[in-house]
Each structure stands twice: as structure tokens, then as C-alpha cells.
Amino acid sequence: MSTPKSYRFSQPIVGMIWAQTNTGVIGADGGMPWQLPEDMAHFKRVTEGHPVVMGRRTWESFPDKFRPLPNRTNIVVTRQEGWGATPEASGAVVLDSLEEALVEAQFSPGGNEVWVIGGGQVYAQAQEHCNVAVVTVINTDVAGDTQAPGLGPDWAFRGATPAEGWLRAKNGTEYRITLWAKGETEFEAE
Ligand SMILES: NC(=O)c1ccc[n+]([C@@H]2O[C@H](COP(=O)([O-])OP(=O)(O)OC[C@H]3O[C@@H](n4cnc5c(N)ncnc54)[C@H](OP(=O)(O)O)[C@@H]3O)[C@@H](O)[C@H]2O)c1
């Protein structure tokens, strides 16, 4: 079974996208404790052409040469006054509130879909504003220091690729891609 290329939503969405272990670990020591190029490709397919919103620590977790993420308005939140004027922030739209960042994103190119891309602190605050979550589950129990948000009862499981079992990456890592939504969100996996 192949990975879905993307999703087509029939209304504007504010989504979260992350990859986690079986126990909800999303990060360790400022990075991700796995190598999964197939998931990076999936992340690119879903988010390209749309604004992405992230915390300052996630931005700093990207090597210089990979930021800003191309073909996406990169919006970074920080509470540090003046950080936006530092070389570290080059290429980012910097704001000091998540709510403002989500509004700015909706008025950015491709803002009919906004993607919140982490990390742990930002997902935890963003989930109340979001109606879609695209979650890659990696079949590992590796330890870490950053957790995925617990999705509350207003979120419903809306499907997975593959429907049963796991995809197998070239390096042997098993993973599956799940989709969660709130309310009446309609979509097709392409
Ligand atoms: N597995 C995945 O899919 C995935 C995705 C993304 C990230 N990650 C991992 O997650 C980890 C980073 O997550 P994290 O929780 O440590 O940090 P984070 O959420 O990326 O960033 C936290 C920072 O964002 C700023 N911030 C947070 N809420 C804010 C608000 N309401 N208003 C203004 N600024 C706000 C603060 O920056 P200042 O301190 O500058 O004020 C805060 O320290 C890394 O290990 C990364 O690799 C994993």
C-alpha cells in the first residue's frame, strides 16, 4: 500500500502534523530520535504551498540550510523580544503570540490550509484552534523528552494508511499515517 500523497479538504483547515512513537514521543535533545526520510517526504507533500507555524525551538532544530522550509511561509513564535531581528530568525515571519500567528497564516499564500508543525509546547496550545491532525506513528518505543499532545474527546480517528499494519521504510522502520479530525471536516486522501 502506498503513502497518501496529500489530502484534499473541502473547507479551510488549520491542521497539526507530527510524527510520534507508539508512546507519543516526538522529540529528544532538540531533534527527533529516528531517521525516516519517507516521513519527511510525506511532511513536504502535505505542507508545501501552505503556511507553517512553529515554535522557536522547532525552527532552531532545522539545520540552517533547510530553513526557511521552501514554498511555505514560515511563521515562528517566540516570547523573546528582539529575537526576530537576530540572524537566527532570518527567513522567518516572527510573532509573539500563537493566536496572531494562526491569523497571519490564514492570510498568507495557501492559507486555506494552515499547518502547525510543532513542537510539543506549540501543539499543546494549538490543538484547541485546529480541526485536523495528521499523525505518523512510528513502530518504536524509543525514549525522548518531548511528547505529542493528548487529543481530547472532540477529536475522532478518521483513517490510516495502511488501514491495518504498517508501511515499511527503506531502512526497515515501520510506520503508519493516521488522520484525526474534529467535527464535520471532510477530506479525501489522494
Ligand atoms: N516529531 C515531530 O513531528 C516533531 C515536530 C516538531 C518538533 N519536534 C521536536 O520537538 C522538540 C521541540 O519542541 P518544544 O516543545 O521543545 O519547543 P517548541 O514548541 O518547538 O518551541 C517552544 C518555544 O516556542 C515559543 N512559544 C511557545 N508558545 C508560545 C506562545 N504562545 N507565544 C509565543 N511564543 C511561544 C517559546 O520560544 P522562546 O523560548 O523563544 O520564547 C518556546 O520556548 C524538538 O525535539 C523537535 O525536534 C518534533
The ligand as an SDF file (V2000), in Angstrom:
LIG
                    3D

 48 52  0  0  0  0  0  0  0  0999 V2000
    8.1720   14.5420   15.6950 N   0  0  0  0  0  0  0  0  0  0  0  0
    7.7150   15.6550   15.1590 C   0  0  0  0  0  0  0  0  0  0  0  0
    6.8720   15.6310   14.2500 O   0  0  0  0  0  0  0  0  0  0  0  0
    8.2380   16.9700   15.6440 C   0  0  0  0  0  0  0  0  0  0  0  0
    7.7820   18.1660   15.0710 C   0  0  0  0  0  0  0  0  0  0  0  0
    8.2950   19.3680   15.5510 C   0  0  0  0  0  0  0  0  0  0  0  0
    9.2240   19.3750   16.5720 C   0  0  0  0  0  0  0  0  0  0  0  0
    9.6330   18.2020   17.1070 N   0  0  0  0  0  0  0  0  0  0  0  0
   10.5890   18.1700   18.2090 C   0  0  0  0  0  0  0  0  0  0  0  0
   10.0230   18.8610   19.3160 O   0  0  0  0  0  0  0  0  0  0  0  0
   11.0840   19.4540   20.0850 C   0  0  0  0  0  0  0  0  0  0  0  0
   10.8200   20.9330   20.2070 C   0  0  0  0  0  0  0  0  0  0  0  0
    9.5710   21.1090   20.9050 O   0  0  0  0  0  0  0  0  0  0  0  0
    9.4640   22.0440   22.2060 P   0  0  0  0  0  0  0  0  0  0  0  0
    8.1720   21.7540   22.8770 O   0  0  0  0  0  0  0  0  0  0  0  0
   10.7250   21.8950   22.9860 O   0  0  0  0  0  0  0  0  0  0  0  0
    9.5060   23.5160   21.6060 O   0  0  0  0  0  0  0  0  0  0  0  0
    8.6120   24.2770   20.5130 P   0  0  0  0  0  0  0  0  0  0  0  0
    7.1610   24.0680   20.7910 O   0  0  0  0  0  0  0  0  0  0  0  0
    9.1330   23.9960   19.1520 O   0  0  0  0  0  0  0  0  0  0  0  0
    9.0450   25.7940   20.8090 O   0  0  0  0  0  0  0  0  0  0  0  0
    8.8350   26.3180   22.0840 C   0  0  0  0  0  0  0  0  0  0  0  0
    9.1510   27.7910   22.0470 C   0  0  0  0  0  0  0  0  0  0  0  0
    8.1930   28.4770   21.2410 O   0  0  0  0  0  0  0  0  0  0  0  0
    7.8880   29.7320   21.8380 C   0  0  0  0  0  0  0  0  0  0  0  0
    6.4820   29.7230   22.2290 N   0  0  0  0  0  0  0  0  0  0  0  0
    5.7350   28.6810   22.6580 C   0  0  0  0  0  0  0  0  0  0  0  0
    4.4690   29.0640   22.8730 N   0  0  0  0  0  0  0  0  0  0  0  0
    4.4270   30.3810   22.5830 C   0  0  0  0  0  0  0  0  0  0  0  0
    3.3790   31.3340   22.6150 C   0  0  0  0  0  0  0  0  0  0  0  0
    2.1220   31.0260   22.9960 N   0  0  0  0  0  0  0  0  0  0  0  0
    3.6610   32.6060   22.2390 N   0  0  0  0  0  0  0  0  0  0  0  0
    4.9110   32.9440   21.8650 C   0  0  0  0  0  0  0  0  0  0  0  0
    5.9410   32.0710   21.8080 N   0  0  0  0  0  0  0  0  0  0  0  0
    5.6920   30.8110   22.1680 C   0  0  0  0  0  0  0  0  0  0  0  0
    8.8420   29.8850   23.0040 C   0  0  0  0  0  0  0  0  0  0  0  0
   10.0250   30.4520   22.4440 O   0  0  0  0  0  0  0  0  0  0  0  0
   11.0490   31.3580   23.2790 P   0  0  0  0  0  0  0  0  0  0  0  0
   11.6880   30.4230   24.2680 O   0  0  0  0  0  0  0  0  0  0  0  0
   11.9840   31.8730   22.2490 O   0  0  0  0  0  0  0  0  0  0  0  0
   10.2140   32.4300   23.9190 O   0  0  0  0  0  0  0  0  0  0  0  0
    9.0930   28.4560   23.4110 C   0  0  0  0  0  0  0  0  0  0  0  0
   10.2740   28.2520   24.1370 O   0  0  0  0  0  0  0  0  0  0  0  0
   12.3650   19.1300   19.3350 C   0  0  0  0  0  0  0  0  0  0  0  0
   12.9420   17.9360   19.8750 O   0  0  0  0  0  0  0  0  0  0  0  0
   11.8840   18.8780   17.9110 C   0  0  0  0  0  0  0  0  0  0  0  0
   12.7600   18.0540   17.1720 O   0  0  0  0  0  0  0  0  0  0  0  0
    9.1680   17.0020   16.6610 C   0  0  0  0  0  0  0  0  0  0  0  0
  1  2  1  0
  2  3  2  0
  2  4  1  0
  4  5  1  0
  4 48  2  0
  5  6  2  0
  6  7  1  0
  7  8  2  0
  8  9  1  0
  8 48  1  0
  9 10  1  0
  9 46  1  0
 10 11  1  0
 11 12  1  0
 11 44  1  0
 12 13  1  0
 13 14  1  0
 14 15  2  0
 14 16  1  0
 14 17  1  0
 17 18  1  0
 18 19  2  0
 18 20  1  0
 18 21  1  0
 21 22  1  0
 22 23  1  0
 23 24  1  0
 23 42  1  0
 24 25  1  0
 25 26  1  0
 25 36  1  0
 26 27  1  0
 26 35  1  0
 27 28  2  0
 28 29  1  0
 29 30  1  0
 29 35  2  0
 30 31  1  0
 30 32  2  0
 32 33  1  0
 33 34  2  0
 34 35  1  0
 36 37  1  0
 36 42  1  0
 37 38  1  0
 38 39  2  0
 38 40  1  0
 38 41  1  0
 42 43  1  0
 44 45  1  0
 44 46  1  0
 46 47  1  0
M  CHG  2   8   1  16  -1
M  END
$$$$
